Amino acid sequence: MRNPWLPLLLLAVLGFSSVGKAAETPSGPRFLGPKREAKARRVVTLAPSLTEMVLALGAGSTLVGVSRFDEDKAVAALPRVGGFVDPSVEAVIALKPDLVLVQPGPGNQRPVERMAELGVPVLLLPLHSVADTLSALRAVGQALGQAKEAEALVSRFEATRARIREAAKSLPTPRVLLVYGFEPLVVAGPGSFANELLRDVGALNVAADAGSAYPVYSVERVVRARPEVVVDAADVDVGKDKLRALPGVSSARWVEVPSLALLQPGPSLGKGLEELFGLVHPEVQAR
């Protein structure tokens, strides 16, 4: 299963760098550019997770452009405006959007600021954590005149989360490593939404001692951690067999994520949480 979101996962946690008027790392949704009052009717998204939000809110008809990473069939015919770190200012402006939705990162800071300077309202939506994701859903819902629909999505996720947490209380706490790439070895660390979801399903993230949300983790630390379950969310298998053969890892149960729901912070996180619970506790899923 191809994972086109790995570059976003690696960069999203960094926020904007300390240059220009986006210098302060955003702690929640905020606007750049001209203030807007009416609900948006022409929307460009610069990340698949943001496109998913618009679609889940029932506002797909407002989309006029998406990133080159978007693979949803619902937006297959829409113009592409570049990638997460290299959006094309010219391509965005040409579509005459009245709102651009952005997951901020150091690579896209300058082009995003330029869009705002040219008079396009930009909504910055950090997606570091589950709380960020829910705040982003509410903010996008408000901007699109779909606030009730956004609250319904948030409530649905919170109900799923409460149910999973309750189910996990009486279950064992397996030691889990969630891997996004093998060479280099990139894993889910503290501060990532995946780390939160691992806690929700009653797992112990063996990389919770890492220094960042998506760290390049040493093989030596994995061997010492002796994970009981390795969740493979990588897009390629290069380096996988080498890791799998190591002492302390060879005896682990290896599983692959069944869909992209766990890989992007958006409306599908509830589905991803249910899938992760089944991967970590297959004995419960089988009942």
N, C-alpha and C positions, 0 to 999 in steps of 0.2 A: 504494500500500500504506500503510495507516494505521499510524502509529508512536505507540502510546499510552504509550511508555516515556520520551519526551523529558523530561517534568517530573522523572522519577526520575533520569535521567542528569545533569541539571543540578544536582540537590540532593545526590545520593549522595556526591559527592566532598567535600562540606563537612563531613560528620560532625556530631556534636552540638555545640551552642554551649556556652559556658562558664557554664552555670547548673545548679545542683542536683547530684544525685548521679551524673548522667551527664555531668559536666562534661568529663572527660578524653576526647579523641577516641579512640574505640575502635580498637585496632590489630589486633583479631582477634575471633572469636566470644566473647561473654560473656553471662552471665545477669543479669537484674534480677529482683527479687521473691523469692518463697520458693524454697528449694532443692528440686529434684525428683530423685527417684531412679529410679522406674519409667519405662518407655518411654511416651511420650505417646500418648494414644488419641483426644483431641479437640483438633484443631489449627486455629488461625486464622492465615492469612498476610496480610500487609499490602503485598505487592508481587507482580506476576506471576512474576518470576524465582524467588521463594521457593516459589510454588505449583508451578512447573515442577519444582523440586527434589524436592518431596514426591511428585509424580506419577512422576518418573523413578526414584525409589527404590522404587516399587511400593507406596506407602503412601497412595494417594489416598483410601482408605476412612476415614482418620483426619481428613480435612478436614471442618470444620463451617462455615467461613466464609472468604470471600476479599475482596479489594479490588474496587472498582468498575472497575478497569482490567483485571481478568482477563477474557480472551476465550476461553480454552480450553473446548471443548465438554464436556470431562470435569467441569467445575465450573459449568456453565451453570445448574444448578438450586440452587446453594448461595446462602445469604444473603450480601448485600454489607455490608461494615462500614465503608464510607467509602473515602477515597483515601490516597495516600502521605503527604501533608502534613496531612490532616484526618481521621484515623481516628476513628470514634465509639466512645468508651469504653463508653457504654451498650450499643451494639449488640454489642460484643465480649463484655462481661460477661454479657449475656443468653444467649449461646451456651454458657456454662459451659466454656470451654476449659481444658485442663490444660497448654497451651503456645501462645504467640503468637510467630510468627516475624516479625522486623522488620528491614528495611534502614534503619538509623538515618540521620536527617537533621535539620537544625535545625527544620524545620516540624512534625515529629511528636514531638519530644522530650517535651513536657509531657504529652500524652495517653498516650504509652507509659509514662512514669514513673507516671502515675496508675493505669494498669492493674496495674502491679507493686505499687503501694501497696495496691490492693484485693485482693491475694493471688493474682494470676495470674502464673505463671512466664513471663518474656519472654526470648527468646533474640535478642540483638542480633547481626546478621550484616552487617558492612561488606562492600561489594562493589565496592571501588574498582579492584582489580587482578585479574589472572588468579589470582595466589596467594591473594587473598582469596576468590575464587569457589571454589577447590578446598578451602580451609579451611572455608568455609561448608557445602559438600557433606558433608564429613566430620562436621562438628558436627551437622548435621541428621540424618545417618544414625545417629549415636550416639544422639541424642535419641529417634529413632523405632525404635530397635532394628534398624536396617538398615545397620549398619556395613560388612558385607561388600559389600552392594550399592553403597554409597558409594565404597568403594575400587575397585570394578570400573569405576565411572563415571570416577573420577579417572585410573585406569590407561588407560582408553580414550582420554581426552583427551590424556594425555601421549604416547601412542603416535602419535596423529594429529599432534600438534605436532612431534614428532621427525621424522616422515616429511615434513611440509611444509617444515620448516627445511632438511632435507637436500636436497630438491628445489629450493629457492630458491637454494642456494649457487652453482650454475652459471648462474644467470639474471641478466639486467640488473636494475638497481636504479632503477625508475621513481620519479619525484617525485609523491606522491599527497596529495590533500586529501580528507578524509572529512567530509562535511557533514551535520549533524543538523537544521539549520534555516537559512532564507535571510534572513528579516527578523525579528529580527536574525540575522546570520550566525554560527551556532554550529557549532563544529568539534571534532574529536577532537584534544586536545592532550596534552602530556606528563602521565603519571600515570594516563591512562585505559587501560582494558583494550584498547580499540581501537588505541591507539598501540602496545601490546605486540604485538598481532596483526599490525599493519602491518609491524613489524620481522620477525616470524616468516615472513611471505611474501616477504621480501626487498625491501620498499618503503621509501622515505624519506618520512617524514611531514613535509610542508612547514610544518606548524604545530607542530613539535616545540619551537620556540622560544617558544611562548606561555607565559603565566604560570600557567595552570591546566589541569585535565584537560578541561574543557568550556567553553572561553573564547568570549566574543563577540569575533570576530576582525574586524579592519578589512579593508575591500575593498582598500585600498592595499597592505596586506601580501600579500594573495593575488596581486595583479597583479605585485608584485615577485618573489614566490616562483615564478611561472610553473609551476604543476603540470602534469604530463603526463597525469595521470588524476585525475578528480574522481569520488569515490564518493558518490552521492546516497542518503542515509539519512533524508531529511526526510519529514515527514508531509504537507506542503503544498508547492505550487509557487510561492506568492507570492514574488516577488523572484528567482526562479530565472533567468528570461530576462534580467533586467538584469545579473546576475553573469556569465551565460554569454556575453554580448556584449562583455565587457571585454577589452582587450588583455592578452595573457598568460594568458587563460583560455579565449578563444574557440577556440584551437587544441587544447585539451586533449580527451582522450577521456573522455566522460561515461558513467557506468554507474550503474545502480540496484541496490541490494541486492535479491536475489530472495526473501528471506524475513526473518522477524524474528530469525533465529538469531544474527545479528551484533549485535543491538541490546540484548540483555539478558544480563547476566552469570549464566549458569546452565549446566545440563547440555548445552544446545544450542550452546555455544561451539565445540565441535569441528566441528560442521556449519558454523557461521559462518566458522571459519577456512578450511575447504575452499572455501566460496563466495568468500571474499575472495581466496584464491589464484587462483581461476578468473577473477575480475574483473580482477586486476592483471596476470595472465599468460595472457591468452586464447589465445595461440599454443600454449601447453603444453596447455591444456584441450582444444584442438581436435584434438590428435594422437590 
